């Protein structure tokens, strides 16, 4: 009888996990394996949104009749439960270092003015090491490990005795045209791109651009 009861329980458990048609089956701790889509511009004000995805009994908030469910993401302390407040007029967002957005234009005047910019970072082993790691991530494939313009993308491969390259002509940092460029110049070119180089301002933060510029200058010595 005991074995029969165990077998019946096991059968019932397996049957409950079956899913077909409109039956999703029985799930254990669904909030552990159903990923919640990250929608930064969407505000969910429905207390019961995602109730099915959690078994947590959230505490009551401000005398409401029920606590919020898994996907509720509204701020109870702002007007209209807004997640973000409108910033004061004429304010400019700064980053975590207090830096203003980079505003030099993407033209010859902007590049000339960028030559005068001073790096906010001193040349310390930590900064150079961080710049090296970033260089290997974003720049090595074209500029090469030593900045000689011999990266794998720049040199390409030899086919039937001829070199095939997507970006032939990447210059060396030791060339006469580049050996005296400043860190500000490098920062500007990483931001906007120049000639063969595409802009990387959307991929690399200002913080990391300065570190790469610092490392590039060490390669030119």
C-alpha positions as CSV (number, residue, x, y, z in Angstrom):
1,X,0.0,0.0,0.0
2,X,2.9,2.4,0.9
3,X,4.6,1.7,-2.5
4,X,1.3,2.3,-4.3
5,X,0.8,5.6,-2.5
6,X,4.3,6.7,-3.4
7,X,3.8,5.7,-7.1
8,X,0.4,7.5,-7.3
9,X,2.0,10.6,-5.7
10,X,4.8,10.6,-8.2
11,X,2.4,10.1,-11.1
12,X,0.3,13.1,-9.9
13,X,3.4,15.2,-9.5
14,X,4.5,14.5,-13.1
15,X,1.1,15.0,-14.5
16,X,0.9,18.4,-12.9
17,X,4.1,19.4,-14.7
18,X,2.7,18.6,-18.1
19,X,1.9,21.6,-20.3
20,X,-0.2,21.6,-23.4
21,X,-2.7,24.0,-25.0
22,X,-3.8,26.6,-22.5
23,X,-2.5,24.6,-19.6
24,X,1.0,25.9,-18.5
25,X,1.5,23.1,-16.1
26,X,2.6,23.5,-12.5
27,X,5.8,25.4,-11.9
28,X,8.0,25.6,-8.8
29,X,9.3,29.1,-7.9
30,X,8.6,30.5,-11.4
31,X,10.2,33.8,-10.5
32,X,13.6,32.0,-10.5
33,X,13.5,31.1,-14.2
34,X,11.1,33.4,-15.8
35,X,13.2,36.5,-16.7
36,X,11.6,39.9,-16.1
37,X,12.1,42.1,-19.1
38,X,13.9,45.4,-18.2
39,X,11.8,48.2,-19.5
40,X,13.4,51.4,-18.2
41,X,10.8,53.7,-19.7
42,X,7.8,51.8,-18.6
43,X,6.1,52.4,-15.3
44,X,4.0,49.6,-13.9
45,X,1.4,50.8,-11.4
46,X,-0.7,47.7,-11.3
47,X,-0.3,46.2,-7.8
48,X,-1.1,42.7,-9.1
49,X,1.3,42.7,-12.1
50,X,3.3,39.5,-11.9
51,X,1.3,38.1,-9.0
52,X,1.6,34.7,-10.6
53,X,5.4,34.9,-10.7
54,X,6.0,35.1,-7.0
55,X,4.8,33.6,-3.7
56,X,6.3,36.4,-1.6
57,X,3.7,38.2,0.5
58,X,5.0,41.8,0.3
59,X,4.2,44.1,3.2
60,X,1.3,46.6,3.0
61,X,2.3,50.1,1.9
62,X,0.7,53.3,3.1
63,X,-2.5,51.6,4.2
64,X,-3.2,49.9,0.9
65,X,-5.3,46.8,1.0
66,X,-2.6,44.7,-0.5
67,X,1.2,44.6,-1.1
68,X,2.7,44.9,-4.5
69,X,3.5,41.9,-6.7
70,X,6.6,40.9,-8.6
71,X,6.5,43.5,-11.5
72,X,5.2,46.6,-9.6
73,X,7.9,49.2,-10.0
74,X,6.3,52.6,-9.1
75,X,7.8,54.9,-6.5
76,X,5.3,55.5,-3.7
77,X,7.1,58.7,-2.5
78,X,6.9,60.8,-5.7
79,X,3.8,62.5,-7.0
80,X,1.7,60.3,-9.3
81,X,4.0,57.4,-8.2
82,X,6.6,58.6,-10.8
83,X,9.9,56.8,-10.9
84,X,11.8,59.8,-12.1
85,X,11.3,63.5,-11.4
86,X,11.6,66.2,-14.0
87,X,15.0,67.9,-13.4
88,X,15.0,71.7,-12.8
89,X,15.0,73.8,-16.0
90,X,18.4,74.6,-17.5
91,X,20.3,72.0,-15.5
92,X,22.9,69.8,-17.1
93,X,23.6,66.3,-16.0
94,X,27.1,65.5,-14.8
95,X,28.6,62.0,-14.5
96,X,29.8,60.4,-11.2
97,X,33.0,62.5,-11.4
98,X,31.2,65.7,-11.8
99,X,32.2,66.1,-15.4
100,X,30.0,68.0,-17.9
101,X,29.1,66.3,-21.2
102,X,31.8,66.6,-23.9
103,X,30.7,69.5,-26.1
104,X,33.5,70.2,-28.6
105,X,32.1,69.9,-32.1
106,X,32.9,67.2,-34.6
107,X,34.9,69.4,-36.9
108,X,38.4,70.8,-37.5
109,X,37.8,73.6,-34.9
110,X,36.7,71.0,-32.3
111,X,39.8,68.9,-33.0
112,X,42.1,71.9,-32.8
113,X,40.6,72.9,-29.4
114,X,40.8,69.3,-28.2
115,X,44.5,69.4,-28.5
116,X,44.6,71.8,-25.5
117,X,42.6,69.5,-23.2
118,X,44.3,68.1,-20.2
119,X,43.6,64.6,-19.0
120,X,41.9,64.4,-15.6
121,X,44.0,61.3,-14.8
122,X,47.6,61.3,-13.6
123,X,49.9,58.7,-15.1
124,X,49.8,56.1,-12.4
125,X,50.4,52.3,-12.9
126,X,46.7,51.7,-12.1
127,X,45.5,54.2,-14.8
128,X,47.9,52.8,-17.4
129,X,46.9,49.2,-16.6
130,X,43.2,50.1,-17.0
131,X,43.9,51.9,-20.2
132,X,45.8,48.9,-21.5
133,X,42.9,46.6,-20.8
134,X,40.5,48.9,-22.6
135,X,42.9,49.3,-25.5
136,X,43.1,45.6,-25.9
137,X,39.3,45.4,-25.9
138,X,38.5,48.2,-28.3
139,X,41.6,49.2,-30.2
140,X,44.0,46.3,-30.6
141,X,42.2,44.7,-33.5
142,X,43.0,47.6,-35.8
143,X,45.9,49.4,-34.2
144,X,47.8,46.3,-33.1
145,X,49.2,45.5,-29.6
146,X,51.9,48.1,-29.8
147,X,50.1,50.7,-31.8
148,X,52.0,49.9,-35.0
149,X,48.8,49.8,-37.2
150,X,49.2,46.0,-37.6
151,X,46.1,44.7,-35.9
152,X,44.4,41.7,-37.4
153,X,41.6,43.8,-38.9
154,X,44.2,46.2,-40.5
155,X,46.6,43.6,-41.9
156,X,43.9,41.1,-42.9
157,X,44.8,37.8,-44.6
158,X,46.8,36.8,-47.7
159,X,44.6,35.3,-50.4
160,X,46.3,34.1,-53.7
161,X,49.4,36.0,-52.8
162,X,47.5,39.3,-52.2
163,X,46.7,40.9,-48.9
164,X,43.0,41.4,-48.2
165,X,42.1,43.8,-45.5
166,X,38.9,45.7,-44.5
167,X,40.9,48.6,-43.2
168,X,44.2,48.8,-45.0
169,X,46.2,51.9,-44.1
170,X,45.8,52.1,-40.3
171,X,48.7,54.4,-39.3
172,X,51.3,53.7,-36.7
173,X,51.4,55.8,-33.5
174,X,55.1,56.3,-34.2
175,X,54.4,58.0,-37.6
176,X,55.3,61.6,-38.1
177,X,51.6,62.5,-38.3
178,X,50.7,61.0,-35.0
179,X,53.8,61.0,-32.7
180,X,53.1,64.4,-31.2
181,X,49.3,64.2,-30.8
182,X,47.9,65.0,-27.3
183,X,45.7,63.0,-25.1
184,X,42.9,65.5,-25.8
185,X,43.3,64.8,-29.5
186,X,43.1,61.1,-28.9
187,X,40.0,61.5,-26.7
188,X,38.3,63.6,-29.4
189,X,39.1,61.1,-32.1
190,X,37.8,58.2,-30.0
191,X,34.7,60.1,-29.5
192,X,33.9,61.2,-33.0
193,X,36.2,59.1,-35.2
194,X,38.5,60.3,-38.0
195,X,39.3,59.1,-41.5
196,X,39.3,55.2,-41.3
197,X,38.4,55.2,-37.6
198,X,34.7,55.1,-36.7
199,X,33.3,56.9,-33.7
200,X,33.3,55.1,-30.4
201,X,31.7,57.7,-28.2
202,X,28.6,55.5,-27.8
203,X,30.6,52.4,-26.8
204,X,33.3,53.9,-24.5
205,X,32.5,56.2,-21.6
206,X,34.4,59.5,-21.3
207,X,36.1,58.0,-18.2
208,X,37.5,55.1,-20.2
209,X,38.4,57.2,-23.2
210,X,40.8,59.2,-21.1
211,X,42.4,56.0,-19.8
212,X,42.9,54.7,-23.3
213,X,44.5,58.1,-24.3
214,X,46.8,57.8,-21.4
215,X,47.9,54.3,-22.5
216,X,48.3,55.3,-26.1
217,X,50.8,58.0,-25.1
218,X,52.9,55.3,-23.3
219,X,53.0,53.3,-26.5
220,X,54.5,56.3,-28.4
221,X,57.6,56.5,-26.2
